Amino acid sequence: MTWRGFLYDTISGQLAQEIDVPSFTWSMTVSDSSFSTTKDKGVGEDEVGGLELPWSQIPGTTPAAKASSLMCGKRGLIMFWKSARDDASSLGTPVVGGPFGVRSSTPLDVSVPVDSMMSMLANRFLAHEGRFGTGGDHTAQASYAWKGMSLRGIACEVIRQCTSCKPGGQLPIDLPYLGEKGSHERTDWQDWDVQNQSCKDLLTKLANVQGGPDMQFRPYLADSQHVRWRFEAGSDGDVFLGQKTVHALEYHPQGGTLENLTVDRMAPVQRVYATGSGSDKATLCYLAEDMALTRVNDPWPLYETTYSDSDVKNYAVLKSHAHSRLEANSRPLMQVTGEIDADDVDASGMPLHPLGGFWPGEVFKVSIVGFPDLPNNVYRLRLMKMSGDETSKVKLVFDICEDPVY
């Protein structure tokens, strides 16, 4: 059971040489996992860092060849996890990777970051090909109008416009929800506003709307020579990814599959002051409150927070956002984190939780017994982030949930 690193071509996804990666860090998310009352949903991100590779590991017999192997943006690195479930001829399961970012070379080694697919899309902008600056007085008059579609269908269309519809824009991305019908529309994206229309920013805005879906890219081996990324997103009816997949973990003081357990807690919020569009005295405002916990026998002190979105011009929409923020924070909250070992095996020698066998967004039933300030129970927790390094240890961060004790 080990990590394997392969170079690949960022346009085609074709795998190149395997290289030895002595140390690195990695992480993958499905949404914002910060323990905060003011977080936005956001989109799934992944990253690989800490790469310092000796030149002996870089393919090429000349300086030009070695430079070509690590060409920023043009080449990339994909990390596979090889477990006992994989047969001897298998490369393993691709877990995390992306195109190379800005590298730094010394006579002994090279340091190079790996960008995510989402980060690469931050450098693609939504604008009609061949029409930008062609209007009267060299203006940009074209706009987009997508109606009667699902949010993830609109997201796929945005990605398509920013990739295959542009010269040289092709990326190894699958868009399974293209043309999916729904009840949503977006008619507010216009070419003249291109500076605010990076593909990543537009996906983030779609994820952050009321009822916005999870969004992430997951790598997979398309054939023995190519890696691709599948765009995964929640539906309009079920915005969360992976809810039908349930894994099991156990914690107890003497051991278990979940180790180094920590539980963070946060006080409830009773008021959300929300502001929308407008300026100064004309700013749209709404106050959402739930004062119930300030009136119990052993009352909680008042906690307040704010929410602001200058794009909200409708009072009902602002009210909905405020109450959603309040509902998410009006009870005491907790967040569970812990570690697993991807090399842990069952009685038959098969790995219990190999990397590539679970992803952020999926659900874990976590049996917790013997923790000092958390009642013994089986807690249904949603994985939000996983991270690690070149070892088999994986840190898991679960979603914020209601504290069972208050």
C-alpha positions in Angstrom: 0.0 0.0 0.0 1.7 3.1 -1.2 1.5 6.4 -3.1 2.6 6.5 -6.8 3.2 9.7 -8.7 2.8 10.1 -12.5 3.4 13.0 -14.8 0.6 13.8 -17.2 -0.3 16.1 -20.1 -2.8 18.6 -18.9 -4.8 18.9 -22.1 -5.2 15.2 -23.0 -4.7 13.6 -19.6 -2.2 11.2 -21.1 0.0 9.7 -18.4 3.8 10.0 -18.8 6.6 8.8 -16.6 6.2 7.6 -13.0 8.4 9.6 -10.7 9.4 9.0 -7.0 7.9 11.7 -4.8 9.7 11.5 -1.5 7.4 13.9 0.5 4.3 15.9 -0.1 1.1 17.1 1.5 -2.4 16.9 0.1 -5.9 17.9 0.9 -9.4 17.6 -0.6 -12.7 19.3 0.3 -16.3 19.2 -0.8 -17.3 22.6 0.7 -16.1 25.1 3.3 -15.4 23.1 6.5 -14.3 26.0 8.7 -15.9 26.1 12.2 -17.5 29.5 11.6 -21.0 31.1 11.8 -20.3 33.2 8.6 -19.0 30.7 6.1 -20.2 30.4 2.6 -20.7 27.0 1.0 -18.1 27.3 -1.7 -16.9 24.6 -4.1 -14.7 21.6 -3.5 -11.0 22.3 -3.7 -7.9 20.0 -3.7 -4.2 20.6 -3.6 -0.8 19.0 -3.5 2.0 20.9 -1.8 5.5 20.5 -0.3 7.0 19.0 -3.5 10.8 19.2 -3.5 12.1 16.8 -6.1 15.7 15.9 -6.8 16.7 16.4 -10.4 17.6 12.7 -10.6 13.9 12.0 -10.4 13.0 14.3 -13.3 12.8 12.7 -16.8 15.1 14.0 -19.4 18.8 13.8 -20.2 19.2 17.5 -21.1 18.1 20.7 -19.4 15.6 21.4 -22.1 14.1 17.9 -21.6 13.9 18.3 -17.9 12.3 21.7 -18.2 9.7 20.2 -20.6 8.8 17.5 -18.1 7.8 20.2 -15.5 6.4 22.9 -17.8 4.1 25.1 -15.8 0.5 24.6 -16.9 1.4 22.2 -19.7 2.4 19.3 -17.5 1.0 18.1 -14.2 1.2 15.4 -11.5 -1.4 12.9 -10.5 -1.0 10.8 -7.3 -2.4 7.3 -7.2 -3.0 5.2 -4.1 -2.1 1.5 -4.6 -3.7 -0.8 -2.0 -4.2 -4.5 -1.5 -7.5 -4.3 -3.4 -5.6 -3.5 -6.6 -4.2 -6.3 -8.7 -0.4 -6.4 -9.4 -0.7 -4.8 -12.8 -2.9 -1.9 -11.6 -1.6 1.6 -11.3 -3.9 2.1 -8.3 -6.6 4.7 -7.8 -6.0 8.4 -8.7 -6.8 10.5 -5.7 -5.4 14.0 -6.1 -3.4 16.0 -8.7 -3.4 18.7 -11.3 -1.3 21.0 -13.5 2.1 22.3 -12.2 2.1 25.9 -11.0 5.1 28.3 -10.7 8.2 26.2 -10.0 11.5 27.2 -8.3 14.7 25.5 -9.3 18.1 25.2 -7.6 21.2 23.2 -8.7 20.1 20.3 -6.5 16.3 20.1 -6.7 13.1 21.7 -7.9 10.1 22.9 -5.9 6.9 22.9 -7.8 3.3 23.4 -6.6 0.4 21.4 -8.1 -2.7 23.4 -8.9 -6.2 21.9 -8.7 -8.6 21.7 -11.7 -10.7 24.3 -9.9 -7.7 26.6 -9.6 -7.0 26.2 -13.3 -10.6 27.2 -14.1 -9.9 30.5 -12.1 -7.9 31.5 -15.2 -10.8 30.9 -17.7 -13.4 33.6 -18.2 -17.0 33.4 -19.5 -17.3 35.5 -22.7 -18.6 34.8 -26.2 -15.8 33.6 -28.4 -15.1 36.0 -31.3 -17.6 38.7 -30.1 -15.7 40.4 -27.3 -15.0 44.0 -28.2 -16.7 43.7 -31.6 -19.8 45.8 -30.8 -20.4 49.4 -31.6 -17.4 51.5 -30.3 -15.6 48.2 -29.6 -17.9 47.2 -26.8 -19.1 43.8 -25.6 -22.9 43.5 -26.0 -23.4 39.7 -25.8 -24.9 38.0 -22.8 -25.9 34.5 -21.7 -29.4 33.2 -20.9 -29.9 29.7 -19.6 -33.4 28.9 -18.5 -35.3 25.8 -17.3 -32.1 24.1 -16.2 -30.8 22.5 -13.0 -28.0 24.4 -11.2 -25.5 21.7 -12.0 -26.6 21.8 -15.6 -25.9 25.5 -15.7 -22.5 24.8 -14.0 -21.7 22.2 -16.7 -22.6 24.8 -19.5 -20.3 27.4 -17.8 -17.4 24.9 -17.7 -18.1 23.9 -21.4 -18.1 27.5 -22.5 -14.8 28.1 -20.6 -13.1 24.9 -21.9 -14.0 23.2 -25.2 -15.7 26.3 -26.7 -12.3 28.2 -26.5 -9.3 27.6 -28.8 -6.8 25.6 -26.8 -9.3 25.4 -24.0 -9.8 21.6 -23.9 -9.2 19.9 -20.6 -9.8 16.2 -19.5 -13.1 17.0 -17.8 -16.3 15.0 -18.0 -19.6 17.0 -17.8 -22.3 14.5 -17.1 -25.1 17.0 -16.4 -25.0 19.0 -19.7 -28.5 20.0 -20.7 -30.1 18.7 -17.5 -33.6 20.2 -17.0 -34.7 22.1 -13.9 -36.4 25.2 -12.6 -33.4 27.5 -12.5 -32.2 30.3 -14.8 -29.3 32.6 -15.1 -29.6 35.6 -17.4 -27.2 38.0 -15.6 -23.8 37.0 -17.0 -22.7 39.5 -19.7 -19.5 39.8 -21.6 -18.8 43.4 -20.5 -18.5 42.1 -16.9 -15.8 39.5 -17.9 -13.5 40.5 -15.0 -16.1 39.1 -12.5 -16.8 36.0 -14.5 -13.9 33.5 -14.0 -15.2 30.0 -14.3 -14.3 29.2 -10.7 -16.0 32.3 -9.4 -19.2 31.5 -11.3 -19.2 27.9 -10.0 -18.8 29.3 -6.5 -21.7 31.7 -7.0 -23.9 28.8 -8.1 -22.9 26.8 -5.1 -23.5 29.7 -2.7 -27.1 30.5 -3.8 -29.9 29.3 -1.6 -30.1 25.5 -2.2 -26.8 25.5 -4.1 -25.3 22.1 -4.8 -22.0 20.6 -3.7 -19.4 20.8 -6.6 -16.1 19.0 -7.0 -13.8 17.4 -9.5 -12.8 13.7 -9.0 -10.0 12.1 -11.0 -10.4 8.6 -12.4 -8.4 6.4 -14.8 -10.2 6.5 -18.1 -8.0 3.8 -19.5 -4.5 2.5 -18.9 -2.9 5.6 -20.4 -5.3 8.5 -19.5 -6.6 10.2 -16.4 -9.7 12.4 -16.5 -11.7 14.4 -14.0 -15.4 13.9 -13.5 -17.4 17.0 -12.5 -19.6 15.8 -9.6 -22.4 18.0 -8.2 -25.5 17.6 -6.1 -28.9 17.7 -7.8 -31.6 20.4 -7.2 -33.5 17.9 -5.1 -30.5 16.6 -3.1 -27.8 19.2 -3.0 -25.3 17.1 -1.1 -22.9 14.6 -2.7 -22.5 11.1 -1.5 -25.4 10.8 0.8 -26.2 7.2 -0.3 -22.7 6.0 0.5 -22.3 5.3 4.2 -19.0 4.2 5.8 -18.4 3.1 9.4 -15.7 4.2 11.9 -15.2 3.5 15.6 -13.5 5.4 18.4 -12.8 4.2 21.9 -9.9 5.0 24.3 -8.2 1.6 23.7 -8.2 2.0 19.9 -10.5 1.8 17.0 -10.4 2.8 13.3 -10.7 6.5 14.2 -7.8 7.9 16.2 -6.7 11.3 17.6 -10.3 12.4 18.0 -11.0 16.0 18.8 -14.4 17.8 19.3 -14.7 21.5 18.9 -17.7 23.4 20.1 -19.3 26.8 19.5 -22.0 28.8 21.2 -25.4 29.5 19.4 -26.2 32.7 17.6 -29.6 34.3 18.2 -29.6 37.2 15.7 -28.5 37.7 12.1 -28.4 41.3 10.8 -28.6 40.9 7.0 -28.0 43.6 4.3 -28.5 43.4 0.6 -28.2 45.8 -2.3 -28.2 49.6 -2.1 -26.0 52.1 -0.3 -26.1 54.1 2.9 -29.6 54.7 4.1 -31.1 53.0 1.1 -29.5 49.6 1.8 -31.9 46.7 2.0 -32.0 45.3 5.5 -33.6 42.4 7.4 -33.2 41.0 11.0 -33.7 37.3 11.7 -33.8 36.2 15.3 -34.6 33.3 17.5 -34.4 34.3 21.2 -35.6 31.0 22.7 -32.3 30.0 24.3 -32.0 33.3 26.0 -35.3 32.6 27.9 -34.6 29.1 29.3 -34.0 28.4 33.0 -30.3 28.4 32.4 -30.1 31.0 29.6 -27.5 31.5 27.0 -26.1 35.1 26.5 -27.0 36.9 23.3 -24.7 36.3 20.3 -25.2 38.2 17.1 -23.7 38.1 13.6 -24.1 39.8 10.2 -24.6 38.7 6.7 -24.1 40.8 3.6 -24.6 40.2 -0.1 -24.8 43.4 -2.3 -26.1 41.3 -5.2 -29.4 40.6 -3.4 -32.0 43.1 -4.6 -35.1 41.2 -3.5 -36.3 41.5 0.1 -37.8 37.9 0.1 -34.4 36.5 -1.0 -32.5 38.5 1.6 -35.0 37.2 4.3 -34.5 33.7 3.1 -30.7 33.9 3.3 -30.9 35.5 6.8 -33.1 32.7 8.2 -31.0 30.0 6.6 -27.9 31.5 8.3 -29.8 31.7 11.6 -31.2 28.2 11.3 -27.7 26.8 10.8 -26.3 28.5 13.9 -29.2 28.9 16.4 -28.2 25.8 18.4 -24.9 25.0 20.1 -22.7 23.4 17.4 -19.8 20.9 17.4 -17.3 19.6 14.8 -15.5 16.3 15.0 -12.1 15.6 13.5 -9.9 12.6 13.6 -7.4 10.4 11.8 -7.6 7.0 10.0 -4.9 4.8 8.6 -5.6 3.9 4.9 -3.4 0.8 5.5 -5.8 -0.6 8.2 -7.1 -4.0 7.1 -9.8 -6.4 8.1 -9.5 -10.0 9.2 -9.0 -11.1 5.6 -6.2 -8.6 5.0 -8.3 -6.3 2.8 -8.0 -2.5 3.5 -10.9 -1.1 5.4 -10.8 2.4 4.1 -8.3 2.7 1.1 -7.9 6.1 -0.5 -10.2 6.4 -3.5 -12.8 4.3 -1.6 -14.3 7.3 0.1 -14.6 11.0 -0.8 -15.5 14.3 0.8 -19.3 14.7 0.9 -19.9 11.0 1.9 -21.4 10.0 5.2 -19.8 8.1 8.0 -21.5 6.5 11.0 -19.0 7.1 13.7 -19.4 5.1 16.9 -17.9 7.0 19.8 -17.4 5.4 23.1 -15.5 6.7 26.2 -14.9 10.3 25.1 -14.8 12.6 28.2 -17.5 15.2 27.2 -19.5 13.4 24.4 -22.2 10.8 25.2 -21.6 7.3 23.9 -23.5 7.1 20.6 -23.3 6.4 16.9 -23.0 9.8 15.2 -24.0 10.3 11.5 -21.4 12.7 10.2 -20.6 14.1 6.8 -17.0 14.2 5.6 -16.1 17.7 4.5 -12.3 17.5 4.1 -9.5 14.9 4.1 -5.8 15.6 4.0 -2.5 13.9 4.6 1.1 13.5 3.4 3.2 10.8 1.8 2.2 8.3 4.6 -1.0 6.4 4.9 -2.3 8.6 7.7 -5.4 10.6 6.7 -7.0 13.5 8.7 -10.8 13.7 8.4 -12.8 16.8 9.1 -16.5 16.3 9.5 -19.3 18.8 9.0 -20.6 21.0 11.8 -23.5 19.5 13.5 -25.8 20.2 16.5 -24.1 19.5 19.9 -26.1 16.8 21.6 -25.5 18.3 25.0 -26.9 21.8 25.8 
